[in-house]
Amino acid sequence: MINVLLVGAPNSGKSALFNRLTGLKHKVANYPGITIDVGSGSLTSNPQVTLWDFPGTYSLSPVSGEERIAIAGLRSALHDSQDALVAMVLDATRLEKGLTYCLQVAREAAQAGKSFVVLLNMMDLIESDSLELDVSGLGTALGVSIYPVSARTAKGIAAVEQALQTGDQNVAPWADTPDALIRGTAQQIGKRFTPKGDLLVRRQALIDQWLLGTVSGGFAFVIIMTLFFQAIFTWAAPLMDGVEAVVIAIGSIMTSVMPEGFLADFVGDAIFGGLGAFLVFVPLVFILTLIIGALEDSGYLARAALICHRPLSLFGLSGKSFVPLLSGVACAIPAIYAARTMSSMQERLLTYVAIPLMPCSARLPVYALLIAILIPNETALGGLIGWQGLAMSAIYFFGISTALLVAAVVNRMGDRDRSGGPFILELPAYRLPASRTIFSAALNRAGHFVRKAGSAIFAVTVVVWFFGYFPNGGEDLSSSWLASIGRFIEPVFSPLGLDWRYGVAIIASFLAREVFVGTLGTIFGIESADADLVPLADQITASGLTVASGAALVVFFTIALQCVSTVALLAREANSARFAVTLMTGYLVLAWVAAFVVYNLAAALLS
């Protein structure tokens, strides 16, 4: 068994190379600090070789808690693993940023008696931009074996696999080199072997001149974010319609061939009414992940963080908070993990406060359902802009604005000295997104969403269906056990214009936000006397949900912290159960009050 320790600076393509060598789907992005844990996988061509993907750092001198953990783990692996080979990944287009770390790790590996090789990644960019790089001379200067490779095109992968399998590379000649000499040597090697040619530099500068301009940069950011939120709903709409048609068709066929009774009602109401209603919104998660993946891989994400640094600082945050917050648009769990890279504990806690208010993918099914009910499916500007897409954008901006305002209030109430140090951010090179990689990641994310949420939704819908079906066999939902439970909690939600059915769905969504849709699907499925399956949005529209109540629901779900797993993770990461419970309680109260105000204002305006 051979253990390969894969290390490198952020944005060196280390995780992309790990995925290429193992066939796994470890998190990859063109942004510093995105890899937040140690991934492992076996070499595709030889299961006896295990690769360990360590988080990217710039040196062995940590500046954040996450880097300290990563470096401690690397040193432990170097000294504890019997058959370990260290593979340092360097970005061929930006050698200078990784050479100090490369020599530091080479020294550590030499002191531990471990073999050391360099994987010179992104050689495809060297070739496409006609740059000159003396690979052989670089290897001689470093005193180690170098393997030019491209994780994007797979060129050189076969040679890398062969090198990792043999495990007999030489020990680097840096065991007794002091830090000062390491840094000086790294600078000299960087200046000598940095790729020659200015096409890449000029291209990056021209793009940055516009995207980072004082006026043009802010304008570009607003346009890109608006298109991002618009596309989530607009692009997913045809896929959602297709999934809905398939679910209804299969459900209708299955229930039509089954004899009337308990089993047919269960299949129609619980399986296709509840779980099927949830599956309709899975394309939204796919599109969301696809677009975020494209923004990450292109290199724009780091620019967006730089643009947002000054505005975020007004609310007690910084540009370092941007990526965790944007990650929260996909899911709060990885967003909370991503905040580990922040060196200031207070700023990290402020980021934790803001993350639950980001409109995560678990809320997407709820938003999409309510938008389909409340907003007409019409377009403007020749079909370029859809009203439903604009409504989705408005919900996202409302959630983000609320997150910033709450962070500002909490910041002013606490110790405002964050002591986070200067804001330093590497701007990675622009590159065309790897379509295959981001498409695969989006599919994987959508599949994970179905597996994670589907089991919870199925369990909840079965319970909801059971209590709604008995004791009268589904003949009268209003006299069922579920209705009795619902009426007990109805006084909490009736001031928002919501009856017991929505109260039950809200309570059930504390397990996972997306359970709300499945629960309503089951309830309305039992209630419907129509033998044919009907889209949930049409059923709710026919039930008489008012615009004021729908708006109140949107506001409640935007603010309320309803995900149990998020609360548990916040307690662990903040090392305080009190912090997590206080945050959950505070957001529930704020959500109810805000929804109450919106309901009454909307009702007054529409009366």
N, C-alpha and C positions, 0 to 999 in steps of 0.2 A: 504494500500500500504506500503510495506517494502522496504527500500533502503539498499542494502548491498554494502559497500565500500570494494572492494577487493584490498588489498595492499600487498607489499612484495618486497624483494630485487631482482635485476636482476638475471635471470636464476633459479628462485625458482619454475618455472613452473606455475606461476600465470596466464598468458594468456592462457596456455593450459588448465588449470582448468576452467577458464572462458568459453572457447569454449565448454568444456565437459558439463558444467552446463547449458549453454544457447543454445547450438546447432549452434552457430554462427561461423564465420571464422575470428576472430580477428587475427592480425599479431602475429605469434609465432616464436621464434628462440632461439637457444642456444647461445646467445651472449648478453653481457650487453648493455642496452640502446636501444634495438630494438623496444620496445613499445614506441611510441612517442606521443600518444594522449590518451584521456580517452575514452574507449569503453563502450558501454552500451548494455544490453540485458535482456530479461525476463527469469526467471528460467523456464526450460522446463516443470517441473512438476507443476508449479504454476505461471501463468502470473502476479499475484499480487505482486510478488517479483522481483524487478529490481536490477541487478548486475551492478556495475560500476568498470571497470578495470582501475586502476590508473597506470601510468608509474612506473616502478621499480626504486627505489633509495636505497642507502645504509644507509641513516640516514635522520633526519630532518634538517641537516645542508647542504644546497645545495652547489654544486661546479660548476654548469653550469646554464645557463639561463633556459634550459628546466626543470631541477630539481626544480628551484625556482618556475616556473609556476605550476608544478605538486604538490609541497608541499603546495603552496598557495591554490590551488584548493581543496586539501584534507582537509586542515584546515577549509576552507569555508564550505565544505560539512558537516563536523563534527558538526559545530555550527548552520548551517542553516536547515539541514534536520530534520524533526520531528521524523520520525520512521526510524532511521538509525542503522544499525548493522555493526561493523567493523570486517572484516574477514582477519586476517593476514596469508599469505601463507609462510611457512617456508620449506626450502629444508632439508629433514630429513637426508640426507647424509652429509650436511655441515651446521650444526646448528649455528656454531660460526659466520658465516658471516651475519646472519639476526637477531640475538637476540638483538643487541643494537637498531636497528630500530624497532623491535617488541615491546620492552619496551617503547621506545619513543612514538610510536603511541598509545600504551595501556594507557600511561599517558594522552595524548591528549584526547583520547576517554573518559577516566574517568572524566577528567575535564569538558567535554561537557555532561557528564551523559549518554554516549552511551555504549551499550553492546559491548563486545569484545570476539572473539573466535580465536583460532589458527587452521589452516588447515595444518596438517603435511604431505606435499606432497612427492612424490617419494618413497613411502614405498615399491614399487615393487623392487627397487634397494637394499633396506635393506634386503628384503627376498632373492633375487637372489644371493646376495653376503654373505649370512649367517651372517649378522651383528646383534649385540645386541643393542637394544635401549629401555630404560625404559620410555615408553610413559606416563604411569600413574604418575611416579615420576616427569617427566618434567612438566606435567600439574599442579602438586602440587607446584612445585618450582615457576612456573609463576603465579599461582593463577587464572588460567582461564581454560575453557573447551578446550580440544584438540581432534581433529578428524583426525585420520590417514587416508590417502587417496592416491590414485594413479591416476593422470590425464591420464596417458598412458593406464592403464588397466581398469579404471573405478571402481576399488575396493574401497569401502568405500563411493562412490558417494551418495548412497541412504541415508546414515546416515547424510551426509553433507546437502543434500537437506532438510531433516527433520529439522535439526538444524536451517537452514536459514529461513525456513517458520515460525517456532514458534516465533523467534525474541525475546525470553524472557531470553537470557543468562545474566549472572551476569556482573556487571561492574568490570573492572580489578582494583586490589588494589594498583595502582601506582600513584594516582593523585598528591601526594605531594612529590614525589621522585625527588631530584635534579639530574642534568646531571651527575655529578661525580659518584654518587651512581648507576645510571642507567648503566653506562659503566662498572663499577666494577662488578656489579651483573651479567650483561650479560656475562662477561668473565668467572666468576665462574660457572654459569649455563652451559655455552658452554663446559668448560673443564670437568664438571661432567657428562654431558649427551651426549657428542659426541659419535656416534655409535662405539662400540668396535669391532675390527676385522681389519686386515690389507690387506685383499684381494683386496679391492677397491683401496686402496692407492698404493699398489705394482703394480697393473695393470696400473693405470694412470701414474705412474713414468716410467714404462718400455716403454710405448708408447711415452711419452714426451721425453725420452732420445734419441729417434730416430728422431721424428718429429721436435724437437727444437734444435737438434744438430747443431753446427756451419756449418758443411759441409752437413751432411745428411738432416738437416732441409731445407736448400736452395734447395737441389736436389729434395727432396720430394715435395716442393712447386711448382717447375717448372713442374715436372711430373703431379701433380694433376691439375694444371691450364691448361696444354696442353691437357690432357685428357678431361677436362671440356669443353674447346672450341671445341675440335674435336668432342665430343659427341653431342654437340648442333646440328651440321649439320648431322653427320652420323646416329645418332639414329632417327632423325626426318624424314630422307629421305623416308623410307617406308610409314610412315603415310602421308607425303605430296603427295606421288604418289597415295595413296589410295584416299585421298580427291580430288585430281585433276581428277582422273578417274571418281569419283562419280559426280563431278560438270559438267564435259564434257558430261557424259552420260545423266544426267537429263536435261541439257541445250539442247542437241541434240534432245531428245524426245519431249520436250516442243515446240521447234521451228519447228519441223517437223509436228506437228499436228495443228499448227496455220497457218491461211492463210497469204500469203506473204503481206508485207506492213509495215506500221508504227509500229504497236504493236509488230509484230514478230521481227522487227529490234531492237526495244527498249529492249525487253526481252533478245535477243541474245547478243547484243552489250553492253548495260548498266548493265543489271543484271548479266548475266553469264560471259560476257567479262570483266567487271570492278570489280564488287563486288565479283564474283566467283574467279577471279585471286588473290584477297586479301585473301580469305578463305583458299586457298591452303597452305598459310604460317603460319596459326594458330598453327599447331603442333610444329613449332619451339619455339613459346612462351611457350607452355606446357612443352616441354623438358627442356628449359632454367630454368623455375621456379622449375621444379622437381629436377634438379641437385643442384641449389642454396639451395633449401629447405633441401636436404640431407646434404650438407656441413654445413649449419647452425645448424641443429638438432644434428649432430654428435659431435659438440664441436670443430671442426677443424677451424671454422671461426675465433675464438679468437686467436688461435695459428698463423694463417696466418697474422692477424693484428700485432702480436708481431714480427713475422719474417720480416714483411715489415716496421716496425718502423724505423729502421736505414736507409734503402734505401730511404724511403719516406722523411726522414729528410733532405736528400741532396737536395730535391726540395722544401723545405720550409714547408712540410707537416709533419704528424706524423702517427703513427699506428692508431690513432683515426680516421683518414681520410679513412682508408681502407674500413670499412663497408659502409659508404656513397658512396664511389667510386664503390664498388662491387654491391651495390644496384642499382647504375646507369646503370649497365649492364642489369637489368630488366626494370627499368624505372627511368627517371630523377626526377619525382615528389616525390616519397617516399625517394629517395636519398637526395634531398634537405631538406626534413623534418628531415631525420636521422642526418643531420649535426647540428641540434639544440643542440645535446648533447655535442658539443665541447665547452669548456669554453673560448677559445681564439677567439675573434671576427675576428682578422686578419687571423688566420688559417681557420676559418669558411668561410671567403670570398675567400681565396685561394682554398678551397674545392669547393665552388660554381663555381669558374672559371674552375676547372678541370672536374666537373660532366658532363657538356654538351658534352664533348668529349668522354665520355665512350660510347661504342657501344650498345645502348639501344635496347630493343626488338622491338621498332617501326621501327628501321632501319633494323631489321632482314629480312623482306620481300624483301627489296631493295637489300641487300647483297646476299641473296639466289638466287634471280632472276638473278643478274649479274654474280654470280659464275656459275650458271647453263648454262649461255650463253658462258662464257669465258673459263671455266676450264672443261676438259674432265672428265666424271664420271668413273674414273679408280681408282684402289687401288694398294697399295704396301705392302710388308711384309706379304704376304699371305692373303691379305684382311683386315689386322688389321688397316692400315692407308689408308684413302682415300684422293686423291688429292684435292677434293672439301672441305673436312673437314680441310685439312691443309691450304687451302686458307682462310677459315673462321677464323682459328686460327691466321693467319698472319694479317687479317684485325683487329681483336680484339687487338692484341699486338701493331699494328700501332696506333690505337685509344688511347690505354692506354699510350703508349710512348709519343704521342703528348700531351696528357693531362698533363703528368709530366713535359715535357719541357716547356710548356706554364706557368704552375704554377711556375717553377723555374725562368723564365724570369720576371714574374709579382712580385715574391717575391724579386728579386734583385732590381727591380725598386722602390719598396715601403719600408716601415719601416720593417726591418727584426727582430725587437724585438717583438716576438709574445706573450711573457709573458703568455704562456699557462700552466706553471707549469710542474712538472714532469709527465712522461708518466706512468700511473698506470693502469693496466688492469687485471681484474680477469680472470683466466683460468677456465672455467666451466668443469665439469666432462665429460669425454667421454661417449657417449651412442649410442646405435644403433638407427638410425633414425626411427621414427614412420612412417612406410610406408603408413598407412591409412591417417594420418594427412597431410603428404607432398603431397600425390597423390590428396587428396581433395583440398589442397591449389593450386596445379598446375592447376587442372580443373577450380577452381574458378577464377584464374588469367587469364586463356585462355578465359573463358567466359566473364570476365570483358573487356578483350582486344577486343573481338568481339563486345560487346555492345558499348564500348566507341569509337572505331575506325570505326565500321561498319556503324553507323549512319552518321558520317562525310564523309566516303567514298561514301556511297550511294548518299548523297546530291551532292557531287562534281561530281560523275560520271554522274548523271542526267543532271547537268548543262553542263558538257563537251560534253556529247552525244548530247544534244539539239543544242549547237553551232556547233558541228561537223556534224550533220545530215542535218541542214538547211544551205542555202536555196534550195539545190538541191536534197533533199531526200536521202542523203547518197551516191549519185552516184559518186561524185568526192570530196574526202576529201580536196584536195589541193585548191579547190575553195570555201570552206566552211567559215562560219564566224570564226570558231575556227582557221583555217589556217591564216586568216587575222590578228587575235590577236597574234598568234604565231610568225608570221614573223616580227611583230613590236618589239618583245623582242628577236628575234633570234640573232641579232648582239652581245648580251651579252654572248651567249653560243657557237656561232660558232667558236671562238678561241679554244674551248675545243673539237672541232670535233663533236658537237651535233647540230642537226637541230631543227626546231621550235617545233616538237612533244615533245622532251625531255625538252625543255624550258618551255612549258606549264605544263608538269608534275612536274617540279621542283617548279614552282611558286605555283601550287596547293598544293604541299606538305608542304607549310608553315602553313597550317591549322593543319596538322599532317603528320609526315614523311611517314607513310605507305600509304597515299593517292597517292603517286607516282606510286605505282604498279597498283592501281585501275584505275588511269587516263590513264596510258599507255595501260592497258587492253581495256578500252573503245575506245581509239583512234585507236589502231590496229584492234579492232573488227569492227569498221566502215570501215576501210581501206581495210580489207580483203574481197576478192570477193568469197572466199570459203564458201559454205553453211554450212559445218560442222565446229563445234567449234574446234579450234586448240590451244594447249598450248601456253601461252604468250611467253615463252622462245623461242619456235620454230619460232614464228612470228617475234620476234625481230632479231633472228639469220638470218632469211631469208631477213630481211630488210637491212642487210649489216652493222650493228654496228661493228666498228673495235675494236680490242683489246686495242688500245691506248685510244679511246674514252670511252670504258668500264672502264678502269683503272682510267681515269680522273673522271668518275662518282662516283666510289667507294671512291676516295679521297675526292671529294666534299662533299659527304654525311657523311663521317666520321668526317669532321671538322665543317661543317656548322651547326649553331644553328637555326633549322628551325621549332621548335615546339612553337607555340604561347602560349600554356598553361605553358610551361617551362619558357618562358620569363616573363609572368605575375607573376608566383610564385617567381622567382628570385627577381623581383622588390619588392614584398611584404616582403620576408624573409630578404633581405638585406636592406630593408627600403629605397630603392633608385631606382627610375625608370631610372635615368641616368646610374646607374651601369648596369642594365639589357639591356638597349638599346645599350650602348657602347659595352657590351659583344657580343650581337647579331651582331652588325655591324662589329666589329672586326673579328669575326669568319667567317662571310660571305666573307669578303675581303680576309682573310687568306685562306679560302677554295678555292676561285676562283684562287688565285695565285698559290697555291700548285697543283691544278688540271691542270692548264695551264702548269706548269713545267713538271708534270708527263706525260701529253699528248704529249708534244714535245719530251721528252726523249724517251718515248715508241715508238713514230712514227719513230724517228731517228734510234733506235735500230732494229726495225722490217722492216725497208725499205731495 
